[in-house]
Amino acid sequence: DARVTQTPRDKVTEMGQEVTMRCQPILGHNTVFWYRQTMMQGLELLAYFRNRAPLDDSGMPKDRFSAEMPDATLATLKIQPSEPRDSAVYFCASGRGLVIQGDTQYFGPGTRLTVL
Amino acid sequence: GIQVEQSPPDLILQEGANSTLRCNFSDSVNNLQWFHQNPWGQLINLFYIPSGTKQNGRLSATTVATERYSLLYISSSQTTDSGVYFCAVERRLTGGGNKLTFGTGTQLKVEL
């Protein structure tokens, strides 16, 4: 049963520390999405990739966030330095095509980040 | 930016009942999606529906793009339908890329 995996599932860190979240998309999927969910802001799309290339990261704070796909089996979201306002659940999703083509996205379980 | 409003914010149903969830948006969009988040936080992409009607089992969705709303119908509701239903609209940006904006969701609880 193919699924998107995310690590770690929970992360508690102190302000100023670097945080790296990892996502393994479903094998064969060529599109990866990063979302953030907070009580205050709700769900937000941070970035998405197709064939490992960033298509859009306009939803992502550029000064401290970076997203990469070093290879087809790994996507990373890094925050450096982390701040308390970054506390959220970060979801990764993968799909077979572009969002505008209407392909289904499959979500991972999320990484719950707490920055103290 | 575009505003996305969902109603009702909360809904309690008895198992077997039908319901309609609504999503209004303030400007033209290129696409619209419905998502379900179960009580354990797992997200599922339900529909891509920029216009027209789609059905998947007991769920169906209709988007009337010219009037800027979408409806999600749940028939014969089951306790497993509980959770939060989000709609999200997508707009193509003039500088390239797409902007996805989520509504605040409808919290649904289906009781026995």
Interface residues (C-beta under 8 A of the other chain):
Chain A: Y35 G42 L43 E44 L45 L55 D56 S58 G59 V89 F91 A93 V99 I100 G102 D103 T104 Q105 Y106 F107 P109 G110
Chain B: N30 N31 Q33 F35 G41 Q42 L43 I44 N45 Y48 F86 A88 E90 R92 L93 G96 G97 N98 K99 L100 F102 G103 T104 G105
